[in-house]
Every structure is written in structure tokens, then in C-alpha cells.
Amino acid sequence: MEALKDKRYTEVPVPDNLDEYLNEAQLRTLRKVEDFGWQLAFIRRPLFQEILPVVVSDDGVKHGVLEEDGSINMHHKLLIRE
């Protein structure tokens, strides 16, 4: 359990090299939603699983998962801590 805690505190929530984590469709969508105040909140990077880029609304209330095809899944089952 300690190793998991350490990982959370050593990795930045949003890395500088987004093109290594997001595909073209995801990057395009991210740029579009940024025009409406949304931003990339974090990228979950679980071991041996697909990454989950999570965007958040400008008021911090709504969260969505940026899917592989560039769509935003607002009906995700992620538990978002405050």
C-alpha cells in the first residue's frame, strides 16, 4: 500500500508531454473544450491498464473521461476525491 501512496505523490497529475499519453482525437477534443473553460484535471495511469484522462469543468463540478475516440464520457464510474 505504501508504494501506491508514493506513486501518487511523485507523479504530476498532468504531465508536460501530453502527446505521449493522448492520441490525436483526444488532443483535438481537449483543445476544443478548453475554449469553454474545461481543462485536463489529471491522467490516471494505473499499472497494466489503460490510462484515463479526466477533464473538469471551469466550476470544478463536472468531470468527464476523455475517451480514445475523442468523446467525453460524462457517465463514468470514477470516484473523484475533493
N, CA, C and O atoms as CSV, one atom per row, in Angstrom:
chain,resi,resn,atom,element,x,y,z
A,1,MET,N,N,0.824,-1.192,0.000
A,1,MET,CA,C,0.000,0.000,0.000
A,1,MET,C,C,0.867,1.254,0.000
A,1,MET,O,O,0.515,2.257,-0.621
A,2,GLU,N,N,1.991,1.198,0.690
A,2,GLU,CA,C,2.877,2.353,0.766
A,2,GLU,C,C,3.389,2.747,-0.623
A,2,GLU,O,O,3.510,3.935,-0.919
A,3,ALA,N,N,3.689,1.768,-1.472
A,3,ALA,CA,C,4.188,2.069,-2.816
A,3,ALA,C,C,3.153,2.839,-3.628
A,3,ALA,O,O,3.510,3.741,-4.385
A,4,LEU,N,N,1.886,2.497,-3.482
A,4,LEU,CA,C,0.836,3.209,-4.200
A,4,LEU,C,C,0.747,4.652,-3.732
A,4,LEU,O,O,0.570,5.557,-4.548
A,5,LYS,N,N,0.865,4.877,-2.451
A,5,LYS,CA,C,0.843,6.233,-1.920
A,5,LYS,C,C,1.989,7.051,-2.504
A,5,LYS,O,O,1.800,8.190,-2.930
A,6,ASP,N,N,3.171,6.459,-2.518
A,6,ASP,CA,C,4.341,7.162,-3.030
A,6,ASP,C,C,4.160,7.544,-4.497
A,6,ASP,O,O,4.533,8.647,-4.897
A,7,LYS,N,N,3.594,6.650,-5.298
A,7,LYS,CA,C,3.401,6.935,-6.716
A,7,LYS,C,C,2.508,8.155,-6.905
A,7,LYS,O,O,2.776,8.997,-7.762
A,8,ARG,N,N,1.461,8.251,-6.118
A,8,ARG,CA,C,0.528,9.357,-6.266
A,8,ARG,C,C,1.225,10.691,-6.015
A,8,ARG,O,O,0.904,11.696,-6.651
A,9,TYR,N,N,2.157,10.696,-5.109
A,9,TYR,CA,C,2.810,11.954,-4.762
A,9,TYR,C,C,4.040,12.255,-5.611
A,9,TYR,O,O,4.545,13.377,-5.569
A,10,THR,N,N,4.535,11.293,-6.375
A,10,THR,CA,C,5.719,11.544,-7.194
A,10,THR,C,C,5.377,11.873,-8.633
A,10,THR,O,O,6.179,12.507,-9.319
A,11,GLU,N,N,4.218,11.466,-9.112
A,11,GLU,CA,C,3.812,11.768,-10.484
A,11,GLU,C,C,2.933,13.017,-10.486
A,11,GLU,O,O,2.055,13.189,-9.640
A,12,VAL,N,N,3.194,13.874,-11.456
A,12,VAL,CA,C,2.355,15.067,-11.580
A,12,VAL,C,C,1.009,14.666,-12.179
A,12,VAL,O,O,0.957,13.759,-13.009
A,13,PRO,N,N,-0.083,15.326,-11.774
A,13,PRO,CA,C,-1.406,14.958,-12.290
A,13,PRO,C,C,-1.531,15.143,-13.804
A,13,PRO,O,O,-2.167,14.340,-14.486
A,14,VAL,N,N,-0.911,16.219,-14.323
A,14,VAL,CA,C,-0.949,16.484,-15.759
A,14,VAL,C,C,0.498,16.625,-16.241
A,14,VAL,O,O,1.148,17.637,-15.981
A,15,PRO,N,N,0.995,15.607,-16.943
A,15,PRO,CA,C,2.382,15.670,-17.417
A,15,PRO,C,C,2.546,16.695,-18.540
A,15,PRO,O,O,1.587,17.028,-19.235
A,16,ASP,N,N,3.763,17.185,-18.705
A,16,ASP,CA,C,4.051,18.156,-19.763
A,16,ASP,C,C,3.979,17.542,-21.155
A,16,ASP,O,O,3.644,18.234,-22.116
A,17,ASN,N,N,4.283,16.272,-21.276
A,17,ASN,CA,C,4.343,15.592,-22.572
A,17,ASN,C,C,3.018,14.889,-22.905
A,17,ASN,O,O,2.964,13.664,-23.010
A,18,LEU,N,N,1.974,15.670,-23.066
A,18,LEU,CA,C,0.638,15.106,-23.302
A,18,LEU,C,C,0.571,14.225,-24.534
A,18,LEU,O,O,-0.198,13.264,-24.562
A,19,ASP,N,N,1.365,14.533,-25.558
A,19,ASP,CA,C,1.308,13.739,-26.784
A,19,ASP,C,C,1.788,12.306,-26.569
A,19,ASP,O,O,1.556,11.453,-27.426
A,20,GLU,N,N,2.441,12.025,-25.467
A,20,GLU,CA,C,2.836,10.653,-25.150
A,20,GLU,C,C,1.706,9.892,-24.466
A,20,GLU,O,O,1.756,8.666,-24.374
A,21,TYR,N,N,0.709,10.587,-23.995
A,21,TYR,CA,C,-0.398,9.958,-23.282
A,21,TYR,C,C,-1.714,10.023,-24.054
A,21,TYR,O,O,-2.526,9.101,-23.971
A,22,LEU,N,N,-1.929,11.102,-24.800
A,22,LEU,CA,C,-3.188,11.293,-25.513
A,22,LEU,C,C,-2.981,11.124,-27.012
A,22,LEU,O,O,-1.948,11.511,-27.558
A,23,ASN,N,N,-3.980,10.541,-27.668
A,23,ASN,CA,C,-3.909,10.421,-29.130
A,23,ASN,C,C,-4.434,11.707,-29.776
A,23,ASN,O,O,-4.863,12.631,-29.084
A,24,GLU,N,N,-4.395,11.753,-31.099
A,24,GLU,CA,C,-4.807,12.969,-31.826
A,24,GLU,C,C,-6.249,13.364,-31.540
A,24,GLU,O,O,-6.543,14.543,-31.340
A,25,ALA,N,N,-7.152,12.383,-31.520
A,25,ALA,CA,C,-8.570,12.683,-31.266
A,25,ALA,C,C,-8.757,13.276,-29.869
A,25,ALA,O,O,-9.520,14.226,-29.695
A,26,GLN,N,N,-8.077,12.728,-28.892
A,26,GLN,CA,C,-8.176,13.238,-27.526
A,26,GLN,C,C,-7.593,14.642,-27.417
A,26,GLN,O,O,-8.167,15.508,-26.758
A,27,LEU,N,N,-6.453,14.866,-28.063
A,27,LEU,CA,C,-5.835,16.193,-28.032
A,27,LEU,C,C,-6.733,17.234,-28.699
A,27,LEU,O,O,-6.863,18.355,-28.208
A,28,ARG,N,N,-7.354,16.857,-29.824
A,28,ARG,CA,C,-8.262,17.772,-30.535
A,28,ARG,C,C,-9.438,18.151,-29.640
A,28,ARG,O,O,-9.789,19.326,-29.527
A,29,THR,N,N,-10.041,17.155,-29.009
A,29,THR,CA,C,-11.177,17.416,-28.125
A,29,THR,C,C,-10.760,18.269,-26.942
A,29,THR,O,O,-11.472,19.196,-26.557
A,30,LEU,N,N,-9.611,17.960,-26.364
A,30,LEU,CA,C,-9.129,18.744,-25.234
A,30,LEU,C,C,-8.989,20.210,-25.612
A,30,LEU,O,O,-9.402,21.082,-24.848
A,31,ARG,N,N,-8.421,20.496,-26.763
A,31,ARG,CA,C,-8.246,21.891,-27.209
A,31,ARG,C,C,-9.597,22.575,-27.403
A,31,ARG,O,O,-9.746,23.760,-27.105
A,32,LYS,N,N,-10.581,21.824,-27.902
A,32,LYS,CA,C,-11.916,22.404,-28.102
A,32,LYS,C,C,-12.596,22.731,-26.777
A,32,LYS,O,O,-13.160,23.814,-26.619
A,33,VAL,N,N,-12.546,21.797,-25.823
A,33,VAL,CA,C,-13.245,22.042,-24.557
A,33,VAL,C,C,-12.536,23.100,-23.717
A,33,VAL,O,O,-13.162,23.741,-22.872
A,34,GLU,N,N,-11.231,23.288,-23.943
A,34,GLU,CA,C,-10.515,24.350,-23.234
A,34,GLU,C,C,-11.076,25.726,-23.595
A,34,GLU,O,O,-11.025,26.655,-22.789
A,35,ASP,N,N,-11.612,25.847,-24.814
A,35,ASP,CA,C,-12.250,27.102,-25.229
A,35,ASP,C,C,-13.494,27.422,-24.395
A,35,ASP,O,O,-13.925,28.573,-24.330
A,36,PHE,N,N,-14.065,26.399,-23.762
A,36,PHE,CA,C,-15.254,26.573,-22.935
A,36,PHE,C,C,-14.923,26.539,-21.444
A,36,PHE,O,O,-15.823,26.434,-20.611
A,37,GLY,N,N,-13.642,26.627,-21.108
A,37,GLY,CA,C,-13.235,26.687,-19.716
A,37,GLY,C,C,-12.895,25.352,-19.076
A,37,GLY,O,O,-12.434,25.314,-17.935
A,38,TRP,N,N,-13.114,24.262,-19.791
A,38,TRP,CA,C,-12.757,22.957,-19.255
A,38,TRP,C,C,-11.237,22.802,-19.323
A,38,TRP,O,O,-10.569,23.457,-20.123
A,39,GLN,N,N,-10.708,21.929,-18.475
A,39,GLN,CA,C,-9.279,21.659,-18.520
A,39,GLN,C,C,-9.000,20.214,-18.132
A,39,GLN,O,O,-9.832,19.543,-17.523
A,40,LEU,N,N,-7.821,19.758,-18.495
A,40,LEU,CA,C,-7.397,18.423,-18.113
A,40,LEU,C,C,-7.062,18.455,-16.626
A,40,LEU,O,O,-6.145,19.163,-16.211
A,41,ALA,N,N,-7.794,17.697,-15.831
A,41,ALA,CA,C,-7.594,17.693,-14.379
A,41,ALA,C,C,-6.426,16.788,-13.993
A,41,ALA,O,O,-5.564,17.165,-13.199
A,42,PHE,N,N,-6.418,15.587,-14.574
A,42,PHE,CA,C,-5.351,14.626,-14.298
A,42,PHE,C,C,-5.451,13.479,-15.284
A,42,PHE,O,O,-6.447,13.322,-15.990
A,43,ILE,N,N,-4.397,12.683,-15.314
A,43,ILE,CA,C,-4.401,11.457,-16.107
A,43,ILE,C,C,-4.125,10.320,-15.142
A,43,ILE,O,O,-3.043,10.235,-14.561
A,44,ARG,N,N,-5.108,9.446,-14.974
A,44,ARG,CA,C,-4.888,8.264,-14.149
A,44,ARG,C,C,-4.064,7.285,-14.965
A,44,ARG,O,O,-4.372,6.999,-16.122
A,45,ARG,N,N,-3.018,6.782,-14.345
A,45,ARG,CA,C,-2.109,5.862,-15.033
A,45,ARG,C,C,-1.925,4.594,-14.211
A,45,ARG,O,O,-0.848,4.350,-13.668
A,46,PRO,N,N,-2.994,3.777,-14.120
A,46,PRO,CA,C,-2.884,2.543,-13.332
A,46,PRO,C,C,-1.952,1.533,-14.022
A,46,PRO,O,O,-1.879,1.473,-15.250
A,47,LEU,N,N,-1.259,0.762,-13.221
A,47,LEU,CA,C,-0.367,-0.246,-13.779
A,47,LEU,C,C,-1.143,-1.272,-14.589
A,47,LEU,O,O,-2.191,-1.755,-14.160
A,48,PHE,N,N,-0.622,-1.599,-15.759
A,48,PHE,CA,C,-1.159,-2.653,-16.626
A,48,PHE,C,C,-2.585,-2.407,-17.081
A,48,PHE,O,O,-3.289,-3.354,-17.434
A,49,GLN,N,N,-3.028,-1.154,-17.081
A,49,GLN,CA,C,-4.364,-0.801,-17.546
A,49,GLN,C,C,-4.267,0.430,-18.436
A,49,GLN,O,O,-3.249,1.122,-18.466
A,50,GLU,N,N,-5.342,0.681,-19.151
A,50,GLU,CA,C,-5.401,1.870,-19.993
A,50,GLU,C,C,-5.386,3.127,-19.124
A,50,GLU,O,O,-5.905,3.135,-18.008
A,51,ILE,N,N,-4.785,4.176,-19.654
A,51,ILE,CA,C,-4.804,5.450,-18.930
A,51,ILE,C,C,-6.201,6.060,-19.013
A,51,ILE,O,O,-6.967,5.751,-19.926
A,52,LEU,N,N,-6.526,6.920,-18.065
A,52,LEU,CA,C,-7.813,7.604,-18.059
A,52,LEU,C,C,-7.580,9.103,-17.908
A,52,LEU,O,O,-7.346,9.588,-16.801
A,53,PRO,N,N,-7.644,9.849,-19.034
A,53,PRO,CA,C,-7.549,11.301,-18.923
A,53,PRO,C,C,-8.887,11.857,-18.446
A,53,PRO,O,O,-9.937,11.517,-18.990
A,54,VAL,N,N,-8.842,12.709,-17.432
A,54,VAL,CA,C,-10.068,13.246,-16.839
A,54,VAL,C,C,-10.071,14.764,-16.997
A,54,VAL,O,O,-9.119,15.443,-16.613
A,55,VAL,N,N,-11.157,15.281,-17.568
A,55,VAL,CA,C,-11.325,16.722,-17.728
A,55,VAL,C,C,-12.325,17.221,-16.692
A,55,VAL,O,O,-13.180,16.473,-16.217
A,56,VAL,N,N,-12.198,18.497,-16.354
A,56,VAL,CA,C,-13.069,19.094,-15.344
A,56,VAL,C,C,-13.604,20.422,-15.873
A,56,VAL,O,O,-12.908,21.149,-16.582
A,57,SER,N,N,-14.846,20.724,-15.516
A,57,SER,CA,C,-15.469,21.984,-15.932
A,57,SER,C,C,-14.822,23.150,-15.210
A,57,SER,O,O,-14.132,22.965,-14.207
A,58,ASP,N,N,-15.046,24.342,-15.718
A,58,ASP,CA,C,-14.421,25.537,-15.129
A,58,ASP,C,C,-14.856,25.787,-13.694
A,58,ASP,O,O,-14.121,26.409,-12.926
A,59,ASP,N,N,-16.050,25.309,-13.315
A,59,ASP,CA,C,-16.503,25.486,-11.931
A,59,ASP,C,C,-16.072,24.334,-11.027
A,59,ASP,O,O,-16.333,24.359,-9.824
A,60,GLY,N,N,-15.411,23.320,-11.604
A,60,GLY,CA,C,-14.913,22.195,-10.827
A,60,GLY,C,C,-15.959,21.190,-10.406
A,60,GLY,O,O,-15.674,20.291,-9.614
A,61,VAL,N,N,-17.169,21.328,-10.926
A,61,VAL,CA,C,-18.268,20.465,-10.507
A,61,VAL,C,C,-18.398,19.216,-11.388
A,61,VAL,O,O,-18.633,18.121,-10.876
A,62,LYS,N,N,-18.249,19.371,-12.686
A,62,LYS,CA,C,-18.436,18.259,-13.617
A,62,LYS,C,C,-17.086,17.688,-14.035
A,62,LYS,O,O,-16.129,18.422,-14.281
A,63,HIS,N,N,-17.034,16.360,-14.109
A,63,HIS,CA,C,-15.846,15.654,-14.566
A,63,HIS,C,C,-16.240,14.705,-15.685
A,63,HIS,O,O,-17.341,14.153,-15.679
A,64,GLY,N,N,-15.352,14.515,-16.638
A,64,GLY,CA,C,-15.597,13.579,-17.718
A,64,GLY,C,C,-14.316,12.866,-18.090
A,64,GLY,O,O,-13.219,13.400,-17.923
A,65,VAL,N,N,-14.467,11.648,-18.600
A,65,VAL,CA,C,-13.324,10.871,-19.071
A,65,VAL,C,C,-13.179,11.113,-20.565
A,65,VAL,O,O,-14.142,10.974,-21.320
A,66,LEU,N,N,-11.990,11.469,-20.982
A,66,LEU,CA,C,-11.682,11.705,-22.390
A,66,LEU,C,C,-11.386,10.351,-23.029
A,66,LEU,O,O,-10.313,9.782,-22.829
A,67,GLU,N,N,-12.347,9.843,-23.799
A,67,GLU,CA,C,-12.249,8.503,-24.381
A,67,GLU,C,C,-11.283,8.465,-25.569
A,67,GLU,O,O,-10.905,9.504,-26.112
A,68,GLU,N,N,-10.894,7.253,-25.960
A,68,GLU,CA,C,-9.956,7.040,-27.072
A,68,GLU,C,C,-10.412,7.718,-28.367
A,68,GLU,O,O,-9.585,8.221,-29.127
A,69,ASP,N,N,-11.724,7.734,-28.620
A,69,ASP,CA,C,-12.239,8.302,-29.863
A,69,ASP,C,C,-12.414,9.825,-29.792
A,69,ASP,O,O,-12.887,10.445,-30.745
A,70,GLY,N,N,-12.031,10.418,-28.661
A,70,GLY,CA,C,-12.141,11.861,-28.509
A,70,GLY,C,C,-13.438,12.315,-27.863
A,70,GLY,O,O,-13.605,13.502,-27.585
A,71,SER,N,N,-14.349,11.398,-27.621
A,71,SER,CA,C,-15.596,11.772,-26.956
A,71,SER,C,C,-15.337,11.936,-25.456
A,71,SER,O,O,-14.339,11.450,-24.924
A,72,ILE,N,N,-16.252,12.625,-24.798
A,72,ILE,CA,C,-16.137,12.808,-23.353
A,72,ILE,C,C,-17.263,12.035,-22.686
A,72,ILE,O,O,-18.442,12.287,-22.931
A,73,ASN,N,N,-16.880,11.094,-21.845
A,73,ASN,CA,C,-17.837,10.252,-21.137
A,73,ASN,C,C,-18.193,10.922,-19.814
A,73,ASN,O,O,-17.397,10.941,-18.875
A,74,MET,N,N,-19.387,11.463,-19.760
A,74,MET,CA,C,-19.859,12.129,-18.540
A,74,MET,C,C,-20.564,11.147,-17.597
A,74,MET,O,O,-20.946,11.514,-16.486
A,75,HIS,N,N,-20.733,9.898,-18.046
A,75,HIS,CA,C,-21.420,8.882,-17.242
A,75,HIS,C,C,-20.436,7.831,-16.751
A,75,HIS,O,O,-20.754,6.643,-16.698
A,76,HIS,N,N,-19.249,8.276,-16.397
A,76,HIS,CA,C,-18.201,7.384,-15.903
A,76,HIS,C,C,-18.519,6.939,-14.479
A,76,HIS,O,O,-19.426,7.469,-13.837
A,77,LYS,N,N,-17.773,5.979,-14.007
A,77,LYS,CA,C,-17.968,5.475,-12.648
A,77,LYS,C,C,-16.743,5.781,-11.784
A,77,LYS,O,O,-16.486,5.081,-10.805
A,78,LEU,N,N,-16.001,6.804,-12.137
A,78,LEU,CA,C,-14.835,7.190,-11.349
A,78,LEU,C,C,-15.246,7.838,-10.047
A,78,LEU,O,O,-16.218,8.592,-9.988
A,79,LEU,N,N,-14.508,7.540,-9.024
A,79,LEU,CA,C,-14.700,8.215,-7.744
A,79,LEU,C,C,-13.720,9.379,-7.718
A,79,LEU,O,O,-12.508,9.166,-7.714
A,80,ILE,N,N,-14.227,10.596,-7.700
A,80,ILE,CA,C,-13.396,11.790,-7.712
A,80,ILE,C,C,-13.348,12.359,-6.289
A,80,ILE,O,O,-14.371,12.728,-5.712
A,81,ARG,N,N,-12.142,12.417,-5.748
A,81,ARG,CA,C,-11.989,12.992,-4.406
A,81,ARG,C,C,-12.008,14.503,-4.500
A,81,ARG,O,O,-11.609,15.077,-5.514
A,82,GLU,N,N,-12.457,15.123,-3.476
A,82,GLU,CA,C,-12.482,16.585,-3.403
A,82,GLU,C,C,-11.191,17.117,-2.858
A,82,GLU,O,O,-11.029,18.330,-2.724
